[in-house]
Amino acid sequence: MIVVTGATGNVGRPLVRALAAAGEQVTAVSRRPSAADGPEGVRFRRADLAEPETLRPVLDGADALFLLVAGAGEDLKPHDILDLARTAGVGRVVLLSSQGAGGRPENPSHSRLRAFEDALRQSGPAWTILRPGGFHSNAFLWAEAVRSQRTVSAPFGDVALPDIDPSDIGEVAAVVLRDGAHAGRTYELTGPSAISPRERAQAIGDALGTPVRFVEQSREEARAHMMRFMPGPVIDGTLDILGAPSEAEQRVSPVVEQILGRSPRTFAEWARRNVSAFE
């Protein structure tokens, strides 16, 4: 049995679908679960990583655990969570981390994820760490402005990064959770090519069949907007990557194609699949 935390999110949903389609017994965990969140036959259970003891009953009988740390993982206790998994007999843990956790070790925005990585390597069960860059689904933050004004506002309009479709992350995680050959590996995950915010706005317009105007924000304007839904250190770390990415952060990774046997999905494909959010 495979336990998936964060099962109702942008990565968790496609992961649960992929595991169920492969015939796996799946327990989908979130803070507010509903059977409407996924395929038939999947068990939906409530648990919260901020309250590790709530994980104890859902881990009973689990062979593998997908660990998704929401946001920056603030206030979470990695060793408490992983000790529970080890005590429950979980033999494999796959952690969804972030590219920034490895590429910017001095950056406080990813310190909690680095703590989870370190704790996982020391915990005992076989482990795999997934480090994606930015998600295509971050563009959902633009949906209201696109619907009402046909406008996208973002900083660093022409800085391109190889963002990834979260469905690809979920499908990679499904393979890794089922195949012990990936134990002890840390995988960087990206999309097929780098794309800038201006180009993403154009792709959304193409999916809609109508132009979407791009308005470039200053770093300060972007930070003020992001303060509504992100902690300050996370914002600063994110803006550092968006505005001045390293060579490694701009590099396209071959891992998705190596594991799935196909190219990662493009942002244009993501926009077409999710166009209803912007209409």
N, C-alpha and C positions, 0 to 999 in steps of 0.2 A: 504494500500500500504506500502511496506517495502523498505526502502532505504539502499543500501549496499555500503559503501565507501571501497576503496581498492579492487574494484570488479574484477580487472584483475590479482590479485596476487595468491599466492599458497593457501591461505585460501578463498579469495573472490570468485574465480571461482567455487569451489565445493559448497560453500554456495549459490551462485546464482542458480546453477543447482538444488540443493536440494529444494530451495524455489519454483522455477518454477515447479518442478515435483510435489510439493504439491498443485499446483494450485494457488499460491499466485501471486498477482500483484507486480512486482519487478522493481525498478529503480536502475540500476547498475551504480555507480559513480566512475570515475577515472580521472586522468589528461589528458589522451589521449584515450578516449573511441572509441570503434568500435563495430558495430553489430556482427562482426565475433567473438567477445570475449565470447559469451554465447548463451544460447538457444533462440529459436524463441519466440517472445512475450514479451521478456524483453526489457524495455526501457534503452537505454544507454545515459548517460549525462555526460558532463564535469563539474568538480568542483575540487577545491583544498583546503584542510583543512588549508593551509597556507594563504589562502585568504577567510576567513569565509563568506564574502558576496556572494561568488559564490555558496554557499550552499542554499541560500534563495529560489531560484526558484525550486530546485530539492526537497526541503522538503515540498513544497506546497501539502497538502492533505495526507501527510505521517502519518501512524499510529505508525510505529516503525523504528528505526535507528540502523544499525550496524556500530560501530565506530572503524575503524582500524587506529591506529597511526603508520605511517611508521617509521622505525628506532627507534630512542630514542625520537621522537616527539619534537625535538629541534625547537625553534622559533614558536611553535604553542601555541595558547591561548585557554586553555580549556573552560573558562567561556564564551568567545565570541561564540564558537561553540555551547555549550550547551544552551546558551541563545537563539540562533537562533532556535534550535530544540524546546525549550519550547514555544517560540512565535508562531512557526508554528503549534503548537498543537500536536506534537509528544508525544505519551503516554508511549512509552517504548524505552529505549536505552540499547543496549548490547555493552559493551566495550571489545575489545580484548586487554588485558594487558599482563603481563608476571609474571611468578613465582617469578622472582627476585624482582619485585615491592613489594611483600609482605614479602618474606623471607630474604631480605637484605636491611632493611630500611636505613641503614647508607651508602649504596653504591650510589654514585652520578650517576652511569650509568643508573639507572632507576628512577631518580627523576622526570622527566617529566611525565612518566606513573603514578607515585604515585600522581602527581598533577591532572592528569585526573581522577583518581579514586576518589580523595577527592572532586573534583568539581562535579563529577557525583552524588555522594551520597547526595550532597547539592542542586542539580539542580531542583528537582521537579518531573520529569517523573519517572515512575517505572524503576528500573535499575537492570542489572545483569552484573557481571564482570567475564570474563574468563581469567584464568591465566595459560597458557600452559608453559611447560618447553621448551627444545630445539625441533626444527623441524627436521623430517627426511629429508626434502628438503634442509637443510643446506649442505647436501652432494653434491648438484649440484656444489658447489665451487670446488669440486675435479674433475669435469667431464673432463676438458681439459687435466689434467695430466693423468687421467685414459685412455683417448682416445689415447694420444700420447706416453705415457711411461708405461702404465699399473701399475701406482704407485699412492698411496695416502700418502700425508705428513700431519701430524697433531701432536699436542702436547698431552701429557698425554694419551698415547696409550692404557693403560689398566684401565683407570678410566671409569666406566660404569654409564650411566644415562638413565632414561626411556623416551627417546625422543618420540615424537608423530607425526603421519602422519597428515599433515595439512588438508587433506580431512576429517579426523575425527573431527578436530576443526570446519570446516565448517558445518558438519552435526549436531554437537552439537549446534552450533549457530543457525541453522535453526529451531531446536526444541525450543530453548529458546526464539527466537524472536516471535514464534507463540503461546507460552503457558505462560500465566501470572502467573502460579504457581511457576515460577522460579524467580519472582521479589524479589529483596533484597538479592539475594544470590551471593556469590563469590565462583567460582568453580576452583579448581586446575585440570589441564588436563595433563595426561601423556599417554605414550604408555603402552603396556602390560608387559614389562620387561625392565630391564636396559641392555644396550648394549654399549660396548666400541668402540672407533674409530678403533682399530685393527679388532674387530669383524664386524664392518660395512664395512671395506675394503674387508673382506673375503666374506661378503654377496653380495657385488657388483660383485666380481669375480665369485661367484656361479651363479649369474644371467647372467653373460656374458659367462659362460662356460670356463673361462680361469683364471689363477691365477692373482691376483692383489697384488703387493708388498706393504707392509706398511713401511713407514719411519717415525720414531718419531722425531718431531721437539723439540727444546728447547722452553721454554716460550718466550725468546727473539726473536727467529726466527719466531715463530708464530705471535708475535706482529708486527714485521716488515712487514710480509705479509699482515696482516689484516689492517694495516694502509692505504692500497690502497683503501679500500672501507668502512671503519668504523671510526667514531670519536674516539679519544683516550680514553675518559672516558668509552665509551661503550666497547671498546676492553678490558680494564683492568677489568671491571666488569664481562665480559664474561669469560675471562681467570681464574678469581677467582673461578667462578662456575665450569668450566671444570676441573680445577686442584685440587680443594679442596671443593667438594660439601658437603653441610650439609646433615645430616640424612634425613631431610625433602625433600631435592632436589633429593635424591636417592630413595625416597619412591614411589611406584606405587599407583596411585590414582584409585579408583573404579568408578569415575564419568562418564567416557565415557560409560562404560558398563551399569551403572544405567540409563543413559538418552537414549542411543540408543538400549539397549537390546541385545547387542553383544559385544564381546571383541574388544578392539582397534586393528588396523592393526599393524603388525610387520614391522620392518625395512626391512626384507627380502621380504615381500610382496610389500613394496614401491619400492625396488630396481628392482624387476621383472617388475612392472608396468611402471617404468621409464628407463628401460635398454637402450632404444635407445639413451638417452643422453650421455651414456658412451661408446657406440660402436665405 
